[in-house]
Amino acid sequence: MLRVPANFVHRGIARGGNLFLTNGRVVFQPNSVESWFGLKAHSWSCDSVMSVGVARRGANLFGGAVRCRLRLVMADGTVLRFVVPKVDKVAGQVASMLRLAGG
């Protein structure tokens, strides 16, 4: 299992919490402040992740674009972005773990 502090870019705003990767799920658990404001945990099947990469910097300050972000492209075309420390290292770990999870 991987656990990393992360901000999940949700509706254009980076929301604080933790990103977990288990043998079958990718889970974002918001911190207590974000939960208090109504953000719920999000969970996705590892099988639905089609690619893992790094989203480069952009212009949206509130969406974490000042930094490079972990980028997950899902089977339905949705792109998930997470601000994480050491993004290149985390992207490599996630990609490696997803290959193992997928068999």
N, C-alpha and C positions, 0 to 999 in steps of 0.2 A: 504494500500500500504506500502511496505517496501522499504527503500532506504538505501544502505550501501556502503561506499567507498570500492572499490574492485580492485584487479588486476586480469584480465582474462588471464589464461594461454592459449595463442593462438600461435600455431605452435612452442611450446616449450619455449616461452618467455612470462613472466608475463607482461601484458599491463595494464596501469593505467586507472581508470575511476570509474564509479559507477554501482552497480548492483541494479536493480529495480525488484520488484515482485508486479504485479498488480493482479486483479481478473482473468485475463486470459493469461497473458504473463510473461515470465522471460526475462528481457532486460538488456544487458550490454551496457552502453553509455561511450565510451572512452573520456578521458579528451582532452583538446585542443591540447596538444603536440602530443599525440598519433594520433589524427585526422589529424594533420598536416603531420604526417608521413604515412598517408593513411589508418589507421585503421578505419573501419566503425562500426556503431552500430550493435549489434547482437541481435536477438529476437527469442524466442522459445515459443511454446504453453505450457501452464502449463499442459495440458493433455498429453504431450509427455514425461514428467518427470516421470520415473518409480521408482527412489529411490533417497533419499537424505542422505548424510553421510559426514564423515570427512576423507579426504585422509591424511594419516600420512606423516611424513617427508620423503624425498628421497634425491637423489644425485644431481639433476639438479638445480644448483644455479640460473640460469636465468629463470627457470620455477616456481620459488617461492617455491621450495621444502624444503628450509631451515625451513619453517613454515608449520604447518598443514593447509590444504586447504579445503574449502567447495567443496564437490563432488556431482555432479548431473549426474545420469545415465539416458540417454534418451532412448526412445522406439526403436530407430534404433541401439542401442548399443554404441553410442558415449558417452564418458565420458567428462564432462565439469568440470574444476577446477577453483576455484576463491580463491585468497588470501584475506581474510577478517579479520577484528579485531574480537576478541572473537568468534572464529569459532564455538565452540560447541553451544553457545547461538544462533548464526545466523542459524546454521543448524536446530536447534529445531524450530525456528520461521518459517523458510522456509517450513519445513515438515508440521507444523501445518497449515500454510496458504494454502499449496497445497491440504491438505485434505479438507479444507473448499471450495477451488476453485473447486475441483472435485465433490462436492456435497456429 
